[in-house]
Amino acid sequence: MKIAIIGAGAMGSVYAGILGDGGNEVWAVDVWAEHVEAMRERGLTVEGASGSRTVRIRATSDPEEVGVCDLVVISTKAGDVEGAAVAAKTLLGPDTVVLPIQNGLGSADRIAAILGEERVAIGVVGGFGASMVGPGHVHHNGWELVRLGERHGPATERIRRIAKAWAHAGFRVQVYDDVDQLVWEKLICNVCFSGTCTILERPIGYVLDEPAAWQVASGCAQEAYEVARARGITLAFDDPVAYARAFGDKIRDARPSMLLDLLAGRPSEIDVINGAIPPAARELGLAAPVNETVTALVKAKSS
């Protein structure tokens, strides 16, 4: 399969390296010139829970170099998805599938508005705890689940074909008929750790072990769960606090991408993660004061 990864940051680099190691023709498209040059010259090194490998993939900052792909993975930050979708237009053939993989809510809708409803599926990935070591070098703490589904309706043959390519490369993959379940199960974990770790500037394990920090983090997860249940979303668990804790225990040393963005001086994704919960709650006559407070504090730290 010919695959383009638009946005080869930490998670995008994990996808690119492992999919490339699985025998696919992979193109990493990114604006970070030093990273692109390192991948061209030395290959892409991926190390961590999946093992260690250096993979020869193709890398560019110009999507027009790539040509038509079977699959386009958009793995930019949520704030960059519109630009990535415009860049992806040159990669699309009649049967190309576009797979957004972002934190939070709303990115797939924004991409579909640019590229067309029929092209866009959805992916949700969690439990990797990835971070860049340097140009051409990424590390990930966990090796968890890749969830794939159509935006509307049950899983299709094209989704199963994409899932097979990811599974062949070594990823654990699950195909979902219900995309809302896919999105909200990940979001509950995101809101638990992203904002709290960012405010404290500590990894996930600290939040799990510090009772006061866990009180805040678990409150965020509980509020998101209550919103999902009020929206009639099917979830695979009844205890969001236990679910989020089990998720976090697998990647205790990881620092969420929101914290990494803060430390690097990059814009935060707070509005599509913790910040997405209070307005969704208000639509249902609920309140989400913990997420609201966490959102305000992250914004204060980022200003």
C-alpha positions, 0 to 999 in steps of 0.5 A: 500500500502507498501511504502518505503521513501528513504531519510526521511529528511524534505519532506521525513518525511512529506510524510512518516508521512501523508502516514502512517497516511493514513493507508499505511505500511510506511518504512522510510529509512534514514542514520540519526541514531538519526532520525531513533531511534526517529521514532522507539521509539516515532513515527514520529510527523508531524505538520503544515499546515496539522494539528498535528499528531504522527504516528507509522511508521517503520524506518531503516538505512538498506534497506534490512530490508524493503522487497519488496514494492509497491511504493518506493519514493526517496526523497533524495537531488539530489546529493544522488539519485544514491546511493538511487537508488542502495539502492532501488534495494532490495525493488523492486518486479515485479510491484514496482514503483519508484517515484523520488521527487527532486528539479531541473532537471535530477534526474529521468533520473539518477535513471532510468539509474540504475533501468530501464526505465519501473520502474520509474515515476516522482513526483513534490511537491511544496508549503510545506516549510518543515523543521526538528524540530528535530529527529522524528519531522518535520514541514511544512508551506504549504499544496499544490499540489503533481503532478504525471506522467509517464516519457514518455507518458500519465498517466497510471493506475499505476499512478492513483493508486498511486495518489489515495493512496496519495489523500486518505492520505489527499494530494492534488494530480494532475495527468499529461499527460505531465511530462515536464509541471509538472517539469518546473512549479515547477522549475520556482518557485524553481529558483525564491526563492531558490538562492535568499533566500540562498544568503540573508539568509532570508525566502520567505516573505522577498524576496517578500517584498524587491523590490531589492530582488524581482527584482533578484528573479523574473528575475530568474523566467522570464529566466526559463520561457523563456527557457521553452517556447523556448523548446516548453513546455506547461505551465498553465500560461503566467505570470511567475512572478505573478505565482511565487509570488502567490506560494511564498505568500502561504509559506511566512515564509518558508526557501527553502531547499537550504538555510537550506542546506547552514546553516547546512553546507550541499552541495547545489543543486544549479547546478540542480536548478538555475544552470540548467537554463544557459546551457539550455538557451545556447542550445537554443541561449538564455542567463540567466545572472540573474540565472548565477550570482545567481548560482555563488554567492551561490557557493561562499557562499558555498565554 
